[in-house]
Amino acid sequence: MKSAGGLWGARFSKAPSQALVDLSRAPANYFRLAPEDLQSSAAHARELVRAGILTAEECTIVEAALADVAAAFARGEVAPIPADEDVHTFLERVLKDRLGPLGGKLRAGRSRNDQAANDLKLHLRTKARAVAVDLLALQDAIVAQAEGHVDTIAPGFTHLQPAQPVSFAHQLLAHAQGFARDIDRMMDWDRRAALSPLGAAALAGSAIALHPELSAVELGYDGPCENSIDAVGARDHVAEFLFVTAMIGVNLSRLAEEVFIWNSKQFAWVDLDDGYATGSSIMPQKKNPDIAELTRGRASRLIAVLQGVLIALKGIPFAYNRDLAEDKWAAFEALDTLELVLPAMTGMIATMTVDRDRLKAQATLGFTLATEVADWLSRRGIPFSEAHEITGALVRHCEARGCGLSDLSAADLAAVDPRLTADVLTRLTPEAAVAARSGHNGTAPASVRGQIERLVATLARQRAWASA
């Protein structure tokens, strides 16, 4: 009795129940792996020539048919039918329709287990580069904004409370550093994922496909997996990929949250382009940063699919189990989410405008120059713990008078502590505070320009990998 799927069932006396068929059939979006399955089938055909299963002439015919099916699938001319249990069943049916018994020879020496592991791994290695390309576009938008705001003075915050003045470019580039690490993580993941599962067959290895190292190279891998059970049973490469996408989601969400704050009427640091904002169905005046809001929400999906795969993996024996099919749902959800979110975030960042005057006006609110006073005292030999106390007293004096630090006179300073002289007033400007932090990772304009230069070099290195 043949099953509805066509790849198994010879030892069964009856057809599978409809409930089993419905549960077992792959979701429609799993069939997106057809290009990878066809690509690996071509490599397997060449392996079957080496094994003496196919002649060179038959292999040529099979490879041509596989290429033709790939083109037809891309054009939408071939598609799965309800009887196709999965992408492997679908493509064998199509190939046998075209080649007859020759199409059935291709199944020798392999299993859906190593095919499934290989198809997704190939797909993720390709999509990893696509994610990096989209993330690099966002990085370019951040760099472009930063280049225009190296000298723009802005409030810096800790605990969402005014802390110290910074260059607005420095604040933007903080996000760029996180995204740069995300791309490096993806590159590092790809290095570990560059081993082919083909040749593992069901779990014990193949008695026919004896040279998986050759098909691995043909498919762009560095080599085959070392252990056949690990090749079909491991999905830590999927979990690791999903960690990287979840981290991207978290970093996107943190940028989105800052855009919310910057765009609020209470802050009003930035204005979003009308093409990257939405309105309200009841309040005509509203202009909402929905891209940032949707991005923050979608980040939860990226975290959730990582958690789902880890839970699926934790309790199963180490070999192939159908539980592992959850890897595709999780991977596709993550990829589809980033494919929507990244271009939208890129456009929003690239087109937003920054109110330099408002940023500068807010840069000294909340006594953000107090650290300059403590540093000035420390340079004059006063222990910083004591300088901290003196500066705190000065802030209390200003609060009692309802004035800012820069409004103080020499007499005001002396009244708090005689060691506070009028010379300290030259340090009480946001420009002086920013310029003073001229170390390698500081917010001084010269340091920020160096940061941009080094980041651009990093992006060039990452772009070369993404385009490979």
VENRAPE-V236760 format. One record per pair of residues at least 24 apart in sequence whose C-alpha atoms are under 10 Angstrom apart, sorted by the first residue. I is the first residue (numbers start at 0). J is the second residue. D is the distance in Angstrom with one decimal. If there is no record, write none. Layout:
BEGIN
i j d
I J D
I J D
END
This chain:
BEGIN
i j d
2 82 9.1
2 84 9.6
3 81 8.9
3 82 5.5
3 83 7.4
3 84 7.3
3 88 9.8
4 81 9.1
4 82 5.8
4 83 5.4
4 84 4.8
4 85 7.8
4 87 9.6
4 88 6.2
4 89 8.5
4 92 9.5
5 82 8.2
5 83 7.8
5 84 8.1
5 88 6.7
5 89 9.3
5 91 9.0
5 92 8.2
6 83 9.6
6 84 8.9
6 85 10.0
6 87 8.7
6 88 6.5
6 91 8.8
6 92 9.6
6 106 9.3
6 111 9.3
7 88 9.9
20 81 9.4
20 82 8.7
20 83 9.9
20 84 7.7
21 81 9.4
21 84 9.0
22 84 9.8
23 84 6.9
23 85 8.6
23 321 9.2
24 81 8.3
24 82 8.6
24 83 7.4
24 84 4.5
24 85 6.2
24 86 9.7
25 83 8.6
25 84 6.1
25 85 5.2
25 86 7.8
25 324 8.6
25 327 9.9
25 328 9.9
26 84 9.2
26 85 8.2
26 86 9.9
26 327 9.7
26 328 8.6
27 79 8.6
27 85 8.9
27 86 9.5
28 327 9.1
28 328 8.4
28 331 8.1
29 85 7.7
29 86 7.2
29 119 9.6
29 324 9.6
29 327 6.9
29 328 7.7
29 331 8.3
30 78 8.8
30 79 7.8
30 85 7.1
30 86 5.2
30 87 9.0
30 89 8.6
30 90 9.7
31 72 9.7
31 73 9.9
31 86 8.2
31 118 10.0
31 119 9.9
31 122 9.2
31 331 9.4
32 85 9.9
32 86 7.0
32 87 9.3
32 115 9.1
32 118 6.3
32 119 7.1
32 121 9.1
32 122 7.1
32 327 9.6
33 68 9.5
33 69 7.6
33 72 7.9
33 73 9.4
33 78 9.9
33 85 9.8
33 86 6.2
33 87 8.0
33 89 8.8
33 90 7.5
33 118 8.3
33 122 9.9
34 65 9.6
34 66 9.5
34 68 9.2
34 69 6.1
34 70 9.1
34 72 8.2
34 73 8.4
34 86 9.9
34 118 8.6
34 121 9.7
34 122 8.8
35 69 9.4
35 114 9.4
35 115 9.8
35 117 8.2
35 118 5.2
35 119 7.8
35 120 9.1
35 121 6.4
35 122 6.5
35 125 9.9
35 218 9.6
36 65 9.7
36 69 9.6
36 86 7.7
36 87 7.2
36 90 8.2
36 114 7.1
36 115 8.3
36 117 8.1
36 118 5.6
36 119 9.0
36 121 9.1
36 122 9.6
37 62 9.2
37 64 9.8
37 65 6.1
37 66 7.7
37 68 8.1
37 69 6.8
37 86 9.8
37 87 9.1
37 90 7.8
37 91 9.8
37 118 9.1
38 62 9.3
38 65 8.0
38 66 8.4
38 69 8.6
38 118 8.8
38 121 9.4
38 217 9.6
38 218 7.7
39 114 7.9
39 117 7.8
39 118 7.5
39 121 9.0
39 197 8.4
39 214 8.2
39 215 9.2
39 217 8.9
39 218 7.0
40 65 7.7
40 87 9.9
40 90 9.8
40 91 10.0
40 105 7.5
40 106 9.0
40 109 9.9
40 114 8.8
40 214 9.9
41 65 6.9
41 66 8.5
41 105 9.2
41 214 9.2
41 217 9.5
41 218 9.6
42 197 9.5
42 211 9.6
42 213 8.7
42 214 5.4
42 215 8.3
42 216 9.5
42 217 6.6
42 218 7.2
43 105 7.5
43 106 9.0
43 107 9.3
43 108 8.6
43 109 8.3
43 197 8.3
43 198 8.9
43 208 7.9
43 211 8.9
43 213 9.8
43 214 6.8
43 215 9.8
43 217 9.8
44 104 9.0
44 105 6.4
44 106 9.3
44 107 9.5
44 208 9.8
44 214 9.5
45 208 9.7
45 213 9.3
45 214 7.8
45 217 9.7
46 105 10.0
46 108 9.1
46 198 9.4
46 207 8.5
46 208 6.0
46 209 8.0
46 210 7.0
46 211 7.8
46 213 7.9
46 214 6.8
47 104 9.0
47 105 7.7
47 106 9.7
47 107 7.9
47 108 7.9
47 207 7.4
47 208 6.7
47 209 9.3
47 210 9.8
48 208 9.6
49 207 9.1
49 208 8.2
49 209 8.6
49 210 8.2
50 108 9.2
50 206 9.4
50 207 6.0
50 208 6.6
50 209 7.5
50 210 8.8
51 207 8.8
52 104 7.7
52 105 8.8
52 107 8.0
52 108 9.4
52 207 8.4
52 208 9.8
53 101 8.9
53 104 7.8
53 105 8.5
53 107 10.0
57 101 7.7
57 102 9.8
57 104 9.9
58 101 9.5
58 105 9.5
60 98 8.5
60 101 9.1
60 102 9.7
61 94 8.4
61 97 9.7
61 98 7.8
61 101 7.8
61 102 7.2
61 104 9.7
61 105 8.5
64 93 9.6
64 94 7.1
64 95 10.0
64 97 7.4
64 98 7.8
64 102 9.1
65 90 9.0
65 93 9.5
65 94 7.4
65 97 9.8
65 102 9.8
67 94 9.8
68 93 7.7
68 94 7.7
68 97 9.3
85 111 9.5
85 115 9.8
86 111 9.6
86 114 9.9
86 115 9.0
86 118 9.8
87 111 7.0
87 114 8.0
87 115 8.4
87 118 10.0
107 200 9.6
107 205 9.2
107 206 9.6
107 207 7.4
107 208 8.5
108 197 9.8
108 198 7.5
108 199 9.1
108 200 6.7
108 201 9.5
108 204 8.8
108 205 5.5
108 206 6.6
108 207 4.9
108 208 5.4
108 209 8.9
109 197 7.6
109 198 6.6
109 199 7.5
109 200 4.5
109 201 7.2
109 204 8.6
109 205 6.7
109 206 9.3
109 207 8.3
109 208 7.4
110 197 9.0
110 198 8.9
110 199 8.1
110 200 4.6
110 201 5.2
110 202 8.7
110 204 9.7
110 205 9.0
110 231 9.7
111 200 7.5
111 201 7.2
111 231 9.5
111 319 9.9
112 196 9.1
112 197 9.2
112 199 8.2
112 200 6.4
112 201 5.3
112 202 7.7
112 230 9.0
112 231 5.8
112 232 8.5
112 318 9.4
112 319 6.5
112 320 8.8
112 321 9.4
112 323 9.9
113 195 9.0
113 196 5.6
113 197 5.5
113 198 7.2
113 199 5.9
113 200 5.2
113 201 6.5
113 202 8.0
113 204 9.4
113 227 8.8
113 228 9.7
113 230 7.1
113 231 5.4
113 232 9.1
113 319 9.0
114 196 7.7
114 197 6.8
114 198 9.2
114 199 9.2
114 200 7.9
114 201 9.3
114 231 8.7
115 196 9.1
115 197 9.6
115 231 8.2
115 323 9.5
115 324 8.5
115 327 9.4
116 195 8.7
116 196 6.4
116 197 8.3
116 199 9.9
116 230 7.4
116 231 6.0
116 232 8.3
116 233 8.6
116 234 8.2
116 237 9.9
116 319 9.4
116 323 9.2
116 324 9.5
116 326 9.5
116 327 9.8
117 194 9.3
117 195 6.5
117 196 5.5
117 197 6.5
117 218 9.9
117 230 8.8
117 231 8.6
118 195 9.9
118 196 9.3
118 197 9.7
118 327 10.0
119 237 8.6
119 326 8.5
119 327 7.1
119 330 8.6
119 331 9.7
120 189 9.7
120 192 7.3
120 193 8.6
120 194 9.0
120 195 8.2
120 196 8.7
120 234 9.5
120 236 8.1
120 237 7.9
121 192 9.1
121 193 9.0
121 194 10.0
121 195 8.7
121 218 8.2
121 219 8.8
121 220 8.9
122 330 9.7
122 331 9.9
123 189 8.8
123 192 9.1
123 236 9.5
123 237 8.3
123 240 8.0
123 327 10.0
123 330 7.9
123 331 9.3
123 334 8.9
124 185 9.3
124 186 9.6
124 188 9.0
124 189 6.4
124 190 9.6
124 192 7.6
124 193 8.2
124 219 9.7
124 220 9.8
124 240 9.5
125 189 9.6
125 465 9.1
125 467 9.7
126 334 7.6
126 338 9.9
126 465 9.7
127 182 9.0
127 185 6.6
127 186 8.1
127 188 9.1
127 189 7.8
127 240 8.3
127 243 9.8
127 244 9.4
127 334 8.9
127 465 8.0
128 182 9.1
128 185 8.3
128 186 8.5
128 189 9.3
128 461 9.5
128 462 9.0
128 464 7.6
128 465 4.5
128 466 7.1
128 467 8.3
129 334 9.4
129 337 10.0
129 338 8.7
129 465 7.1
129 466 8.7
130 182 8.6
130 185 9.0
130 244 8.8
130 247 9.8
130 334 7.7
130 337 7.2
130 338 7.4
130 341 8.5
130 465 8.6
131 178 9.6
131 179 9.6
131 181 8.6
131 182 6.0
131 183 9.3
131 185 7.8
131 186 8.9
131 461 7.9
131 462 7.9
131 464 9.0
131 465 6.1
131 466 9.3
132 182 9.3
132 341 9.9
132 461 8.9
132 462 7.1
132 464 9.6
132 465 6.2
132 466 7.9
133 337 8.6
133 338 7.8
133 339 10.0
133 340 9.5
133 341 6.1
133 342 6.7
133 345 8.4
133 465 9.9
134 175 9.9
134 178 7.3
134 179 8.7
134 181 8.9
134 182 7.7
134 247 8.9
134 337 9.2
134 338 9.9
134 341 6.6
134 342 8.4
134 344 9.7
134 345 8.3
135 175 9.6
135 178 8.5
135 179 8.4
135 182 8.4
135 341 9.7
135 345 9.4
135 458 7.0
135 459 9.4
135 461 8.2
135 462 7.3
135 465 9.2
136 341 8.4
136 342 7.9
136 344 9.8
136 345 6.6
136 346 9.3
136 349 9.6
136 458 10.0
136 462 10.0
137 175 8.7
137 178 8.9
137 341 7.0
137 342 7.5
137 343 9.3
137 344 7.1
137 345 4.5
137 346 8.0
137 347 9.5
137 348 7.7
137 349 8.1
138 172 9.1
138 174 8.9
138 175 6.1
138 176 9.2
138 178 7.4
138 179 8.0
138 345 8.1
138 348 9.7
138 349 9.8
138 454 9.3
138 455 9.2
138 458 8.0
139 175 9.2
139 345 8.5
139 348 9.8
139 349 8.5
139 455 8.6
139 458 8.6
140 175 9.8
140 344 9.4
140 345 6.2
140 346 7.9
140 347 9.0
140 348 6.2
140 349 4.8
140 350 8.6
141 168 8.7
141 171 6.5
141 172 7.0
141 173 9.9
141 174 8.3
141 175 6.8
141 345 8.3
141 348 6.8
141 349 7.1
142 168 8.3
142 171 8.1
142 172 7.2
142 175 7.8
142 349 9.4
142 451 7.0
142 452 9.8
142 454 8.5
142 455 8.1
143 168 9.6
143 348 9.5
143 349 7.5
143 451 9.7
144 168 7.2
144 171 7.8
144 172 9.4
144 348 7.8
144 349 6.9
144 350 9.0
144 351 8.7
144 352 8.9
144 353 9.0
145 169 7.4
145 170 8.6
145 171 6.3
145 172 6.8
145 175 9.9
145 447 8.9
145 448 9.2
145 451 8.0
146 172 9.9
146 447 9.1
146 448 7.8
146 451 7.7
147 353 9.7
148 353 8.6
148 355 8.4
148 444 9.3
148 447 9.9
149 442 8.9
149 443 8.5
149 444 5.6
149 445 8.6
149 446 9.5
149 447 6.6
149 448 7.2
149 451 9.6
150 355 9.4
150 430 8.8
150 433 9.3
150 434 9.8
150 442 9.8
150 443 8.6
150 444 6.1
150 445 9.5
150 447 9.3
150 448 10.0
151 353 9.3
151 354 9.3
151 355 6.0
151 356 8.6
151 358 7.6
151 359 7.3
151 430 9.4
151 444 9.1
152 355 7.4
152 356 8.7
152 357 9.5
152 358 6.3
152 359 5.1
152 360 8.8
152 361 9.1
152 362 6.6
152 363 9.7
152 429 7.0
152 430 7.2
152 432 10.0
152 433 7.9
152 442 9.9
152 444 9.9
153 268 9.0
153 355 8.0
153 356 9.3
153 357 8.6
153 358 4.8
153 359 5.5
153 360 8.3
153 361 7.1
153 362 5.0
153 363 8.7
153 429 8.6
153 433 9.6
154 358 6.8
154 359 7.5
154 360 8.9
154 361 6.2
154 362 4.0
154 363 7.0
154 364 8.0
154 365 9.5
154 367 7.9
154 429 9.1
155 361 9.8
155 362 7.5
155 363 9.6
155 367 8.3
156 362 10.0
156 367 9.3
160 365 8.1
160 367 9.6
161 361 9.1
161 362 8.2
161 363 8.2
161 364 7.0
161 365 5.6
161 366 7.7
161 367 6.1
161 368 9.9
162 362 9.1
162 363 9.0
162 364 9.2
162 365 7.7
162 366 7.9
162 367 5.1
162 368 8.2
162 369 8.9
162 370 8.9
163 362 7.6
163 363 7.7
163 364 9.5
163 365 9.2
163 366 8.4
163 367 4.6
163 368 6.4
163 369 8.3
163 370 7.7
163 371 9.2
163 429 8.5
163 432 8.0
163 433 8.5
164 358 9.7
164 359 8.7
164 361 9.1
164 362 5.4
164 363 6.9
164 364 9.5
164 367 6.5
164 368 7.5
164 428 9.3
164 429 5.9
164 430 8.2
164 431 9.6
164 432 6.8
164 433 6.3
164 442 8.8
165 359 9.8
165 362 8.0
165 429 8.1
165 430 8.9
165 432 8.2
165 433 5.7
165 434 9.2
165 436 9.2
165 441 9.0
165 442 5.7
165 443 7.8
165 444 9.4
166 358 9.9
166 359 9.8
166 362 9.8
166 429 9.7
166 430 9.2
166 433 6.9
166 434 9.4
166 441 9.5
166 442 5.8
166 443 7.1
166 444 7.1
166 447 8.0
167 353 9.4
167 355 9.0
167 358 8.4
167 359 9.8
167 442 8.9
167 447 9.9
168 442 8.5
168 444 8.8
168 447 7.2
168 448 9.1
168 450 9.9
168 451 9.1
169 440 9.3
169 441 8.2
169 442 5.8
169 443 8.6
169 444 8.6
169 446 9.2
169 447 6.2
169 448 9.4
169 450 8.6
169 451 9.3
170 442 8.7
170 447 10.0
171 254 8.7
171 257 9.8
172 447 8.5
172 450 8.2
172 451 7.8
172 454 8.8
173 254 9.6
174 250 7.3
174 251 8.5
174 253 8.3
174 254 6.7
175 250 9.4
175 254 9.7
175 451 9.7
175 454 8.2
176 450 9.7
176 454 7.8
176 457 10.0
177 246 9.1
177 247 8.4
177 249 9.9
177 250 6.7
177 251 9.4
178 246 9.0
178 247 6.9
178 250 7.0
178 251 8.4
179 247 10.0
179 454 8.1
179 457 7.6
179 458 7.4
179 461 8.5
180 243 9.7
180 246 9.7
180 247 9.4
180 457 10.0
181 242 9.9
181 243 6.5
181 244 8.2
181 245 9.8
181 246 7.1
181 247 6.2
181 248 10.0
181 250 8.8
182 243 8.5
182 244 9.9
182 247 8.9
182 457 10.0
182 458 9.1
182 461 7.1
182 462 9.6
182 464 9.8
182 465 9.2
183 243 9.7
183 457 9.4
183 458 9.9
183 460 9.8
183 461 7.4
183 464 9.9
184 239 9.4
184 240 8.9
184 242 9.5
184 243 6.6
184 244 9.7
184 246 9.7
185 239 9.1
185 240 7.3
185 242 9.7
185 243 6.5
185 244 8.6
185 461 9.9
185 465 9.9
186 461 8.1
186 464 7.6
186 465 8.6
188 236 7.5
188 237 9.6
188 239 7.1
188 240 6.8
188 243 8.5
189 220 9.9
189 236 8.9
189 240 8.7
190 220 9.4
190 221 8.6
191 221 9.6
191 236 7.7
191 239 9.9
192 220 8.4
192 221 9.2
192 224 9.5
192 235 9.5
192 236 6.2
192 237 9.0
192 239 9.6
192 240 9.3
193 218 9.8
193 219 7.8
193 220 4.8
193 221 5.5
193 222 7.1
193 223 8.4
193 224 8.8
193 236 9.9
194 218 9.9
194 219 9.1
194 220 5.5
194 221 5.8
194 222 5.1
194 223 4.9
194 224 5.1
194 225 8.4
194 230 8.7
195 219 8.9
195 220 6.1
195 221 7.9
195 222 6.2
195 223 4.4
195 224 5.5
195 225 9.2
195 230 7.7
196 220 9.9
196 222 9.3
196 223 6.2
196 224 5.6
196 225 9.0
196 226 8.9
196 227 7.4
196 228 9.5
196 229 8.6
196 230 4.8
196 231 6.6
196 232 9.8
196 233 9.8
197 223 7.1
197 224 8.1
197 227 8.8
197 230 8.0
197 231 8.9
198 223 8.0
198 224 8.9
198 227 7.6
198 230 9.0
198 231 9.9
199 223 9.1
199 224 8.3
199 225 9.5
199 226 7.8
199 227 4.5
199 228 7.2
199 229 8.8
199 230 6.4
199 231 6.9
200 227 7.7
200 228 9.2
200 230 9.1
200 231 7.9
201 227 8.4
201 228 8.2
201 230 9.6
201 231 7.3
201 232 9.7
201 318 8.8
201 319 7.6
202 226 9.0
202 227 5.5
202 228 4.8
202 229 8.2
202 230 7.8
202 231 6.3
202 232 8.0
202 317 10.0
202 318 6.7
202 319 7.2
203 227 5.8
203 228 6.4
203 229 10.0
203 230 9.9
203 231 9.6
203 318 9.8
204 228 8.0
204 230 9.4
204 231 9.8
227 318 9.1
228 317 7.3
228 318 5.6
228 319 7.8
229 317 7.5
229 318 7.0
229 319 8.9
230 318 8.6
230 319 9.1
231 317 9.0
231 318 6.3
231 319 5.6
231 320 9.1
231 323 9.5
232 312 9.5
232 315 9.4
232 316 8.4
232 317 5.6
232 318 4.1
232 319 4.6
232 320 7.4
232 323 8.0
233 312 8.6
233 317 7.5
233 318 7.6
233 319 8.2
233 323 8.8
234 308 8.5
234 309 9.1
234 311 9.9
234 312 7.6
234 319 10.0
234 323 7.6
234 326 7.5
235 308 9.0
235 309 8.5
235 312 8.5
235 326 10.0
237 305 8.7
237 308 8.0
237 309 9.5
237 326 6.7
237 327 8.8
237 329 8.7
237 330 7.2
238 304 9.0
238 305 6.1
238 306 8.6
238 307 9.3
238 308 6.3
238 309 6.6
238 312 9.1
238 326 8.2
238 329 9.2
238 330 8.8
239 305 8.4
239 309 9.8
240 305 8.7
240 330 8.1
240 333 9.5
241 301 7.3
241 302 8.1
241 303 9.6
241 304 7.3
241 305 5.3
241 306 9.0
241 308 8.6
241 309 9.8
241 326 9.7
241 329 7.9
241 330 6.8
241 332 9.9
241 333 7.1
241 334 9.2
242 301 8.4
242 302 7.7
242 304 9.2
242 305 6.2
242 306 9.1
243 301 9.4
243 302 9.9
243 305 9.4
244 298 9.1
244 301 6.5
244 302 8.2
244 304 9.8
244 305 8.7
244 330 9.3
244 333 6.7
244 334 8.0
244 336 9.6
244 337 7.9
245 298 7.0
245 299 8.3
245 300 8.3
245 301 4.7
245 302 5.0
245 303 8.4
245 304 8.4
245 305 7.1
245 306 9.8
245 333 8.0
245 337 9.9
246 298 8.8
246 301 8.3
246 302 8.1
247 298 8.3
247 301 8.6
247 302 9.8
247 337 8.7
247 341 9.8
248 294 7.9
248 295 7.9
248 296 9.4
248 297 7.5
248 298 4.5
248 299 7.8
248 300 8.7
248 301 6.3
248 302 7.7
248 333 9.3
248 336 9.3
248 337 8.0
248 340 9.1
248 341 9.6
249 294 9.5
249 295 8.0
249 297 9.7
249 298 6.0
249 299 8.4
249 301 8.5
249 302 8.2
250 295 9.6
250 298 8.9
251 291 8.6
251 294 7.0
251 295 7.3
251 297 9.7
251 298 7.6
251 337 9.9
251 340 8.8
251 341 8.4
251 344 8.2
252 291 7.5
252 292 8.5
252 293 9.2
252 294 6.2
252 295 4.5
252 296 8.0
252 297 8.6
252 298 6.4
252 299 9.2
253 291 9.5
253 294 9.7
253 295 7.8
253 298 9.9
254 291 8.1
254 294 9.4
254 295 8.9
254 344 9.3
254 348 9.7
255 288 8.9
255 289 9.7
255 290 8.0
255 291 4.5
255 292 6.9
255 293 8.9
255 294 6.8
255 295 6.4
255 344 8.2
255 347 10.0
255 348 9.7
256 291 7.0
256 292 7.9
256 294 9.4
256 295 7.4
257 291 9.0
258 288 7.9
258 290 9.8
258 291 6.9
258 292 9.4
258 347 9.5
258 348 8.8
258 351 9.7
259 287 9.0
259 288 6.7
259 289 9.2
259 290 9.9
259 291 7.0
259 292 7.9
261 353 9.2
261 358 9.8
262 286 9.7
262 287 8.9
262 288 7.6
262 351 9.5
262 353 9.6
263 287 9.2
263 288 9.2
266 357 8.5
266 358 8.6
266 361 8.7
267 353 8.8
267 354 7.6
267 357 7.6
267 358 8.6
268 352 8.5
268 353 5.9
268 354 5.3
268 355 7.6
268 356 9.0
268 357 6.5
268 358 6.1
268 359 9.8
268 361 9.5
269 351 6.4
269 352 5.4
269 353 4.4
269 354 5.9
269 355 9.0
269 357 9.5
269 358 9.3
270 347 10.0
270 350 9.0
270 351 5.6
270 352 5.3
270 353 6.6
270 354 7.9
271 346 10.0
271 347 6.8
271 348 8.3
271 349 9.6
271 350 6.9
271 351 4.6
271 352 6.6
271 353 9.1
272 346 9.0
272 347 7.1
272 348 9.2
272 349 9.2
272 350 5.8
272 351 5.6
272 352 7.7
273 347 9.5
273 350 9.3
273 351 9.4
274 346 8.8
274 347 8.3
274 350 8.8
275 343 7.6
275 344 8.8
275 345 10.0
275 346 7.1
275 347 5.5
275 348 9.2
275 350 8.1
275 351 8.7
276 347 8.2
288 347 8.9
290 340 7.9
290 341 10.0
290 343 6.5
290 344 6.6
290 346 9.6
290 347 7.5
291 340 9.1
291 343 8.8
291 344 7.1
291 347 8.5
291 348 10.0
293 340 8.1
293 343 9.8
293 344 9.9
294 336 9.1
294 337 9.2
294 339 9.2
294 340 6.0
294 341 8.6
294 343 8.8
294 344 7.8
295 340 9.6
297 333 9.4
297 336 6.9
297 337 8.7
297 339 9.7
297 340 7.9
298 333 9.4
298 336 8.5
298 337 9.1
298 340 9.3
300 329 9.4
300 332 7.8
300 333 7.4
300 336 8.0
301 329 8.6
301 330 9.4
301 332 7.8
301 333 5.6
301 334 9.0
301 336 7.7
301 337 8.7
302 333 9.0
303 329 8.7
303 332 10.0
303 333 9.5
304 328 8.3
304 329 5.0
304 330 7.7
304 331 9.6
304 332 7.5
304 333 7.2
305 329 7.2
305 330 8.7
305 333 8.8
359 429 8.0
359 430 9.5
360 429 9.7
362 428 9.6
362 429 6.8
362 430 9.9
363 403 8.5
363 404 9.0
363 405 9.3
363 427 9.2
363 428 8.1
363 429 6.7
364 403 8.1
364 404 9.9
365 394 9.6
365 398 9.9
365 403 8.5
365 404 9.8
366 394 7.2
366 397 9.1
366 398 9.5
366 402 9.8
366 403 6.8
366 404 6.8
366 405 9.4
367 403 9.8
367 404 9.2
367 427 9.5
367 428 9.9
367 429 8.6
367 432 9.4
368 403 9.5
368 404 7.4
368 405 8.7
368 426 8.4
368 427 6.1
368 428 7.4
368 429 7.2
368 431 9.6
368 432 7.1
369 393 8.6
369 394 7.4
369 404 7.6
369 427 8.3
369 432 10.0
370 427 9.7
370 432 8.8
371 423 8.4
371 424 9.7
371 426 6.5
371 427 6.9
371 428 9.2
371 429 9.7
371 431 8.9
371 432 6.6
371 435 9.1
372 404 9.3
372 419 8.6
372 423 6.6
372 424 8.6
372 426 7.6
372 427 7.7
373 423 9.8
374 423 9.9
374 426 9.8
375 419 9.2
375 422 9.2
375 423 6.7
375 426 8.0
376 418 7.9
376 419 7.7
376 420 9.9
376 423 8.5
379 418 9.3
381 418 9.3
386 418 9.9
389 415 7.6
389 416 7.0
389 418 9.3
389 419 8.8
390 415 9.0
390 416 9.3
390 419 9.3
392 416 8.8
393 419 9.5
404 428 9.6
END
